């Protein structure tokens, strides 16, 4: 059987770009990790070592840094769209470009009860993410934006059950009608188009997800995730689908009986591994799928 070259892409991964807006006394900061990946007519590089159609990864890095000033870095979605369209429109041999961005959040320091103009501390709540896929050229060009967050650790101390599950000969787990439910949540949502107020949509969707997690009486983490996704899709017509990755952060009631101490769901052992891992998609079934948009370059989505 013949041996042929399969799908391939290349780029510059994890460029750490910090943009300070200092045109006023009160500075603003954007801190991102951006990766670029290009697909196109690059068979010669793989088969013959011919680099004549290959834009160096160093050039991609330089563009990522320069665009933080040239195009601005107000939202990671808009920045990624500018960067992806640039590669697809200006590099002759590129068929598609993918840009993946993580944003690290900073909280302004207060000094004497007043917010400081140019000092921050890193905010550890979550990492905001965006992945943009640009395909084609000119009038035939399409853009797909996936936004979301990762590492959002959330916990509720009651209002969660896990009972009635299938049992076999190796089942030792006891059913419970009152447990701690916690996860380090990854949520990624695909927009229908690109005419979006990125910051407002991000904050609104995140708020809906957190509120549904808090208020829904959960019979399973799977049920909670579906209802969270359903609530976001119902609230935002601009969403096509939302996907979750949710490791179950187990909290086991610690046995205090040897010390004659009663433990009524008050003291727990937080066990980090092994852990249950739940993955689920919630989508509008009338909209077409976008598999290329979910084809991750760095594992971001």
C-alpha positions as CSV (number, residue, x, y, z in Angstrom):
1,X,0.0,0.0,0.0
2,X,1.3,3.5,-0.7
3,X,2.4,5.7,2.1
4,X,1.1,9.3,1.9
5,X,1.2,12.5,3.9
6,X,-1.9,13.0,6.0
7,X,-3.4,16.2,7.6
8,X,-0.8,18.6,9.0
9,X,-0.3,22.0,10.4
10,X,2.3,24.1,12.1
11,X,2.6,27.2,14.1
12,X,4.0,29.0,17.1
13,X,2.6,27.8,20.4
14,X,2.2,29.7,23.7
15,X,3.5,33.2,22.9
16,X,3.2,35.1,26.2
17,X,2.0,38.6,25.3
18,X,1.4,41.3,27.9
19,X,-0.2,44.5,26.7
20,X,-0.2,47.6,28.9
21,X,-2.5,50.5,28.0
22,X,-0.7,53.5,29.4
23,X,-2.2,56.4,27.4
24,X,-3.9,57.7,30.6
25,X,-2.8,57.9,34.2
26,X,-4.9,54.9,34.9
27,X,-3.3,52.0,33.1
28,X,-5.0,48.8,31.9
29,X,-3.4,45.4,31.5
30,X,-4.1,42.4,29.2
31,X,-2.1,39.2,29.7
32,X,-2.4,36.4,27.2
33,X,-1.0,33.2,25.9
34,X,-1.5,32.9,22.2
35,X,-0.9,30.1,19.8
36,X,-1.0,30.2,16.0
37,X,-1.4,27.3,13.6
38,X,-1.6,27.3,9.8
39,X,-2.8,24.7,7.3
40,X,-2.2,24.8,3.6
41,X,0.1,23.8,0.8
42,X,3.0,22.6,2.9
43,X,3.5,19.1,1.5
44,X,6.8,20.1,0.1
45,X,8.2,20.9,3.5
46,X,7.3,17.4,4.8
47,X,8.2,15.4,1.7
48,X,11.3,17.2,0.3
49,X,12.3,19.7,3.0
50,X,11.3,22.5,0.7
51,X,10.5,25.6,2.9
52,X,9.6,28.0,0.0
53,X,5.9,28.0,0.9
54,X,6.4,28.0,4.7
55,X,6.0,31.2,6.7
56,X,8.4,30.7,9.6
57,X,6.9,30.2,13.1
58,X,9.1,33.1,14.2
59,X,7.2,35.4,11.8
60,X,3.9,34.2,13.3
61,X,5.3,35.1,16.8
62,X,6.4,38.5,15.7
63,X,2.9,39.2,14.2
64,X,1.2,38.1,17.4
65,X,3.2,40.6,19.4
66,X,2.9,43.4,16.9
67,X,-0.9,43.0,16.5
68,X,-1.2,43.5,20.3
69,X,-0.3,47.2,19.5
70,X,-1.4,47.5,15.9
71,X,-4.9,46.1,16.3
72,X,-5.3,46.3,20.0
73,X,-6.0,43.7,22.7
74,X,-9.3,44.8,24.2
75,X,-10.9,41.3,23.9
76,X,-9.2,38.1,23.0
77,X,-11.9,37.2,20.5
78,X,-11.5,40.3,18.5
79,X,-7.7,40.0,18.7
80,X,-7.8,36.4,17.5
81,X,-10.1,37.2,14.6
82,X,-7.7,39.9,13.4
83,X,-4.7,37.6,13.7
84,X,-6.3,34.7,12.0
85,X,-7.7,36.8,9.1
86,X,-4.3,38.3,8.6
87,X,-2.6,34.9,8.0
88,X,-5.4,33.6,5.8
89,X,-5.6,36.8,3.7
90,X,-1.9,37.7,3.3
91,X,0.0,34.4,3.2
92,X,-0.4,32.9,-0.2
93,X,-0.1,29.3,0.7
94,X,-2.4,29.3,3.8
95,X,-5.8,27.6,3.5
96,X,-6.9,28.1,7.1
97,X,-5.6,29.6,10.3
98,X,-6.3,28.7,13.9
99,X,-5.7,31.1,16.8
100,X,-6.0,29.9,20.4
101,X,-5.8,32.3,23.3
102,X,-5.8,32.1,27.0
103,X,-6.2,35.2,29.1
104,X,-4.9,35.5,32.6
105,X,-6.9,37.9,34.7
106,X,-5.5,40.6,37.0
107,X,-7.2,42.4,39.8
108,X,-6.4,46.0,40.6
109,X,-4.7,46.7,43.9
110,X,-6.3,49.1,46.4
111,X,-4.0,51.4,48.4
112,X,-5.5,53.4,51.2
113,X,-9.0,52.3,50.1
114,X,-8.4,53.7,46.6
115,X,-7.8,51.6,43.5
116,X,-4.2,52.0,42.3
117,X,-3.7,53.2,38.8
118,X,-0.9,50.8,37.8
119,X,-0.6,47.9,40.2
120,X,-2.5,44.5,40.1
121,X,-2.4,41.1,41.6
122,X,-3.2,38.0,39.6
123,X,-6.8,36.9,39.9
124,X,-7.0,33.1,40.3
125,X,-10.7,32.5,39.6
126,X,-10.6,31.3,36.0
127,X,-8.6,31.5,32.8
128,X,-10.6,33.0,29.9
129,X,-10.2,31.3,26.5
130,X,-10.9,31.8,22.9
131,X,-10.2,29.8,19.7
132,X,-10.8,31.2,16.3
133,X,-10.7,29.2,13.1
134,X,-10.5,31.1,9.7
135,X,-11.1,29.1,6.6
136,X,-10.9,30.2,2.9
137,X,-10.2,33.5,1.3
138,X,-12.0,36.6,0.2
139,X,-15.8,36.3,-0.1
140,X,-15.6,32.6,0.6
141,X,-13.8,33.1,3.9
142,X,-15.5,31.9,7.1
143,X,-14.7,32.5,10.7
144,X,-15.8,30.5,13.7
145,X,-15.3,31.7,17.3
146,X,-15.3,29.4,20.3
147,X,-15.0,31.2,23.7
148,X,-15.2,30.2,27.3
149,X,-13.1,29.5,30.3
150,X,-11.1,26.8,32.1
151,X,-10.0,26.2,35.7
152,X,-13.2,27.7,37.3
153,X,-13.3,25.8,40.6
154,X,-16.8,25.7,42.0
155,X,-18.3,23.9,45.0
156,X,-21.7,23.5,46.6
157,X,-21.9,22.0,50.1
158,X,-25.4,20.5,49.7
159,X,-28.2,20.2,47.1
160,X,-26.5,17.3,45.4
161,X,-27.3,13.6,45.3
162,X,-25.9,10.5,43.7
163,X,-28.1,7.5,44.1
164,X,-29.9,4.8,42.2
165,X,-26.8,4.0,40.1
166,X,-26.1,0.7,38.4
167,X,-24.2,-1.8,40.6
168,X,-22.1,-4.8,39.8
169,X,-19.9,-7.1,41.8
170,X,-17.2,-4.5,42.2
171,X,-19.4,-1.7,43.4
172,X,-18.5,-0.4,46.9
173,X,-19.8,3.2,46.6
174,X,-22.6,4.0,48.9
175,X,-25.5,6.0,47.5
176,X,-26.0,9.5,49.0
177,X,-28.8,12.1,49.0
178,X,-26.6,14.9,50.5
179,X,-23.1,15.4,49.2
180,X,-20.5,18.0,48.4
181,X,-20.4,18.6,44.6
182,X,-17.3,20.3,43.3
183,X,-15.5,20.6,39.9
184,X,-12.8,22.5,38.1
185,X,-15.0,23.5,35.2
186,X,-14.0,23.9,31.5
187,X,-16.8,25.5,29.5
188,X,-16.4,26.3,25.8
189,X,-19.2,27.7,23.6
190,X,-19.5,28.3,19.9
191,X,-21.0,31.4,18.5
192,X,-23.3,31.5,15.5
193,X,-21.4,34.5,14.0
194,X,-18.9,37.2,14.9
195,X,-21.2,40.2,15.5
196,X,-21.0,39.8,19.3
197,X,-20.3,42.1,22.3
198,X,-17.5,39.7,23.4
199,X,-17.1,41.0,27.0
200,X,-20.8,41.3,27.7
201,X,-21.6,37.8,26.3
202,X,-18.7,36.3,28.3
203,X,-19.8,37.7,31.6
204,X,-23.5,37.0,31.0
205,X,-22.9,33.4,30.0
206,X,-20.5,32.7,32.9
207,X,-23.1,34.2,35.3
208,X,-25.9,31.9,34.0
209,X,-23.7,28.8,34.3
210,X,-22.7,29.6,37.9
211,X,-26.2,30.5,39.0
212,X,-27.7,27.3,37.5
213,X,-24.9,25.2,39.2
214,X,-25.8,26.9,42.5
215,X,-29.6,26.7,42.4
216,X,-30.4,23.4,40.6
217,X,-31.0,20.5,43.0
218,X,-28.6,18.1,41.4
219,X,-29.3,14.3,41.0
220,X,-26.0,14.0,39.1
221,X,-23.2,16.2,37.8
222,X,-24.3,15.1,34.3
223,X,-27.8,16.5,34.9
224,X,-26.4,19.8,36.2
225,X,-24.1,20.3,33.2
226,X,-27.0,19.7,30.8
227,X,-29.2,22.2,32.6
228,X,-26.4,24.8,32.7
229,X,-25.8,24.5,29.0
230,X,-29.6,24.6,28.2
231,X,-30.0,27.8,30.3
232,X,-27.1,29.5,28.4
233,X,-28.5,28.5,25.0
234,X,-32.0,29.7,25.9
235,X,-30.6,33.1,27.0
236,X,-28.3,33.7,24.1
237,X,-29.5,33.2,20.5
238,X,-25.9,33.9,19.4
239,X,-24.8,30.5,20.8
240,X,-24.8,27.3,18.7
241,X,-23.5,24.9,21.2
242,X,-21.6,24.6,24.5
243,X,-19.3,21.9,25.7
244,X,-18.2,21.1,29.3
245,X,-15.3,19.1,30.8
246,X,-15.9,18.6,34.4
247,X,-13.6,16.6,36.7
248,X,-15.5,15.6,39.8
249,X,-13.5,17.0,42.8
250,X,-14.4,14.3,45.3
251,X,-15.0,15.2,48.9
252,X,-15.4,12.2,51.1
253,X,-16.8,12.4,54.7
254,X,-13.9,11.6,57.0
255,X,-14.3,8.9,59.6
256,X,-14.0,10.5,63.0
257,X,-15.6,7.6,64.9
258,X,-12.3,6.3,66.3
259,X,-12.1,9.6,68.3
260,X,-15.7,9.5,69.5
261,X,-16.5,12.5,67.3
262,X,-19.7,12.7,65.3
263,X,-19.3,13.9,61.7
264,X,-22.5,15.0,60.0
265,X,-21.2,16.0,56.6
266,X,-18.9,18.6,58.2
267,X,-15.4,17.3,57.8
268,X,-14.2,15.9,54.5
269,X,-11.1,14.6,52.8
270,X,-10.6,16.4,49.5
271,X,-9.3,13.7,47.3
272,X,-7.7,15.0,44.0
273,X,-7.2,11.6,42.2
274,X,-8.4,9.4,40.8
275,X,-11.5,11.5,39.8
276,X,-14.6,11.1,37.8
277,X,-14.4,13.0,34.5
278,X,-17.6,14.1,32.8
279,X,-17.8,15.5,29.3
280,X,-21.0,16.7,27.6
281,X,-22.2,18.8,24.7
282,X,-25.4,20.8,24.6
283,X,-26.5,22.1,21.2
284,X,-29.2,23.4,18.9
285,X,-30.0,20.5,16.7
286,X,-31.1,22.7,13.8
287,X,-27.7,24.2,13.3
288,X,-24.9,22.6,11.4
289,X,-21.9,21.2,13.2
290,X,-18.5,22.8,13.0
291,X,-15.9,20.0,13.5
292,X,-13.0,22.1,12.3
293,X,-13.7,24.7,15.0
294,X,-13.2,22.1,17.7
295,X,-10.0,20.6,16.2
296,X,-7.7,21.8,18.9
297,X,-4.1,22.8,18.2
298,X,-2.7,22.9,21.8
299,X,-5.4,21.1,23.7
300,X,-7.1,24.4,24.6
301,X,-10.5,23.2,23.4
